[in-house]
Amino acid sequence: MRLQRPKGAVVARKMMTKERASGMYRLSAFYLARSASDIPADLTIPTIFIAITYLMAGLRHGGYFFLNWLSVMLSTLVAQAFGLFLGATVMNAKTAQTICAVIMLTFMLVGGFYVTNIPVWIGWIKWISFLTYAFNLLLKLEFGGRTFYDCSLQQKDFNPSDPWNYVASGQCVEVTDINAALNSTTDLNGPKWEAAVLIGFLIVSRIAVYLALRFKTKP
């Protein structure tokens, strides 16, 4: 997942400013057209990635593939909107790219499965990171509401080539607390409220992009 390149957004803003000055179109027309034209290109690569890796990793079957795809697409659109906002507010393309890299690295450092014991002075950043909510949503979709078994007992007659007899022979026991087993701070069986947060991020960031363009490109 990546932020949309702010350099391209900066160039597009300069062109739009020139054309708006001549009264060729309204800002809302440009914004809607640009947003619609970006969607196919921005969603093609993530779709191909999911179609390949989802089956190779043996992830949850059924309609969860579609839910997983929707979650990734939603987080991609949020990332795109953040990139557009940088391009609309930062005038210099190199400066915008630097800010983009710093933001994404910070978001990745404070969120994710292996991130624990983050200092208080920086831990709050994860609550404004869309990556945190996207990751937790994907965890809930994959592990929530499922029954798992712990086969780490490794009895002397343990036969990994005969998985159907793991539970019956007592070599595997049911995992009663999936959160503790995965050392997860997220309630994997809880409601998937992260989707609502991502939608909120998308709406707010899109509105922010429009307002920034309106302020920065007054004819």
C-alpha positions in Angstrom: 0.0 0.0 0.0 1.3 3.4 -0.9 0.4 7.0 -0.9 -0.4 8.4 -4.3 2.7 10.1 -5.7 2.5 13.8 -4.5 4.8 14.8 -7.4 2.1 13.9 -9.9 -0.6 15.7 -7.8 1.6 18.8 -7.7 2.0 18.8 -11.5 -1.8 18.3 -12.0 -2.5 21.1 -9.6 -0.3 23.5 -11.6 -2.1 22.6 -14.8 -5.5 22.9 -13.2 -4.6 26.3 -11.8 -3.7 27.6 -15.2 -6.8 26.2 -16.9 -9.1 27.5 -14.1 -7.7 31.0 -14.5 -9.0 30.9 -18.0 -12.4 29.8 -16.9 -12.3 26.4 -18.7 -14.2 24.5 -15.9 -15.3 24.5 -12.3 -13.1 23.1 -9.5 -15.7 20.5 -8.6 -15.8 19.2 -12.2 -12.0 18.8 -12.2 -11.9 17.2 -8.8 -14.6 14.6 -9.6 -13.1 13.8 -13.0 -9.6 13.4 -11.5 -10.9 11.2 -8.7 -12.8 9.0 -11.1 -10.0 8.6 -13.6 -7.5 7.6 -10.8 -9.6 4.8 -9.4 -9.0 2.1 -12.1 -5.2 2.6 -12.1 -4.9 2.8 -8.3 -7.0 -0.4 -7.7 -5.6 -2.6 -10.4 -2.3 -3.5 -8.8 -3.8 -4.2 -5.3 -6.5 -6.4 -6.9 -3.9 -8.5 -8.8 -1.8 -8.7 -5.6 -4.8 -10.0 -3.6 -5.9 -12.4 -6.3 -2.5 -14.1 -6.3 -1.4 -14.0 -2.6 -4.8 -14.8 -1.1 -5.0 -18.2 -2.7 -1.3 -18.9 -2.3 -1.4 -18.2 1.5 -4.5 -20.4 1.9 -6.5 -17.6 3.7 -10.1 -17.9 4.7 -12.5 -19.2 2.0 -15.9 -18.1 0.9 -17.1 -14.5 0.9 -14.2 -13.5 3.1 -12.1 -13.1 0.0 -14.4 -10.4 -1.2 -14.4 -8.7 2.2 -10.6 -8.8 2.3 -10.5 -7.3 -1.1 -12.9 -4.5 -0.1 -10.8 -3.8 3.0 -7.6 -3.4 1.0 -9.4 -1.3 -1.6 -10.7 1.0 1.1 -7.3 1.5 2.7 -5.8 2.1 -0.8 -8.4 4.9 -1.4 -7.6 6.4 1.9 -3.9 6.4 1.0 -4.6 7.9 -2.3 -6.6 10.7 -0.7 -3.7 11.5 1.7 -1.4 11.7 -1.2 -3.7 14.0 -3.0 -3.9 16.2 0.1 -0.1 16.5 0.2 0.0 17.4 -3.4 -2.7 20.0 -3.0 -1.1 21.7 0.0 2.6 21.5 -0.5 3.8 23.6 -3.4 7.2 21.9 -4.0 7.2 18.4 -5.4 10.4 17.3 -3.6 9.2 18.6 -0.3 5.9 16.8 -0.8 7.7 13.5 -1.5 9.9 13.9 1.6 6.8 14.5 3.8 5.1 11.6 2.2 8.0 9.2 3.0 8.2 10.4 6.6 4.5 10.0 7.2 4.3 6.5 5.8 7.4 5.3 7.7 6.0 6.7 10.9 2.7 5.0 10.4 4.4 1.7 9.7 6.6 1.9 12.7 3.8 2.4 15.2 1.4 -0.1 13.7 1.6 -3.8 12.8 1.6 -7.3 14.3 5.1 -7.2 15.8 4.9 -3.7 17.3 4.7 -3.8 21.1 5.6 -1.7 24.0 5.7 1.5 22.1 6.7 4.6 24.2 3.8 6.7 25.3 5.2 9.8 23.7 4.9 8.2 20.2 2.3 5.5 20.7 -0.6 7.9 20.2 0.4 8.2 16.5 -1.1 4.7 15.7 -4.6 6.1 16.4 -4.2 8.5 13.5 -2.7 6.0 11.2 -5.0 4.4 8.7 -2.6 1.4 8.5 -3.5 0.5 12.1 -7.2 0.3 11.3 -6.7 -1.5 8.0 -4.4 -4.1 9.6 -6.7 -4.7 12.5 -9.7 -5.1 10.2 -7.8 -7.7 8.1 -6.9 -9.6 11.3 -10.6 -9.7 12.4 -11.7 -10.9 8.9 -9.1 -13.8 8.9 -9.2 -14.9 12.6 -12.5 -13.7 14.0 -15.3 -16.3 14.7 -13.1 -19.3 13.9 -12.0 -22.4 15.9 -8.3 -23.1 16.0 -6.3 -26.0 17.5 -2.9 -26.0 19.2 -0.8 -28.9 17.9 2.3 -28.0 19.8 2.1 -30.8 22.3 4.2 -33.0 20.1 3.5 -36.4 21.6 5.7 -39.3 20.6 3.1 -40.7 18.3 2.5 -37.3 16.7 2.0 -37.9 12.9 2.0 -34.7 10.9 1.0 -36.6 7.7 -2.3 -37.6 9.3 -4.0 -34.3 10.1 -7.5 -35.7 10.4 -6.6 -37.5 13.6 -5.0 -34.6 15.4 -8.0 -33.8 17.6 -9.4 -37.2 17.9 -6.1 -38.6 19.2 -5.7 -35.8 21.7 -2.6 -34.4 20.0 -4.3 -31.1 19.4 -6.3 -29.0 21.8 -8.8 -26.2 21.0 -7.5 -22.7 21.4 -9.9 -21.0 23.8 -8.4 -17.5 23.6 -7.2 -16.6 20.1 -6.2 -13.1 21.3 -3.8 -14.5 23.8 -2.5 -17.2 21.5 -1.6 -14.5 18.9 -0.5 -12.0 21.5 -2.9 -9.6 19.9 -4.1 -6.4 21.6 -7.1 -6.3 19.2 -10.3 -8.2 20.1 -10.3 -10.5 17.0 -13.9 -11.6 17.7 -15.1 -8.0 18.2 -17.2 -5.9 15.8 -15.3 -4.7 12.7 -15.6 -1.0 13.6 -12.3 -0.2 11.9 -14.2 -0.2 8.5 -16.2 2.8 9.7 -13.1 4.6 10.8 -11.5 4.0 7.4 -14.6 5.3 5.7 -14.5 8.4 7.9 -10.8 8.9 7.0 -11.7 8.7 3.3 -14.6 11.2 3.6 -12.7 13.7 5.7 -9.5 13.5 3.6 -11.5 13.9 0.3 -13.2 17.0 1.7 -9.9 18.3 2.9 -8.4 17.8 -0.6 -11.2 19.8 -2.2 -11.0 22.6 0.3 -7.2 22.8 -0.1 -7.6 23.0 -3.9 -10.2 25.6 -3.6 -8.0 27.7 -1.3 -4.8 27.2 -3.2 -6.2 27.7 -6.7 -8.4 30.7 -6.4 -8.8 32.1 -10.0 
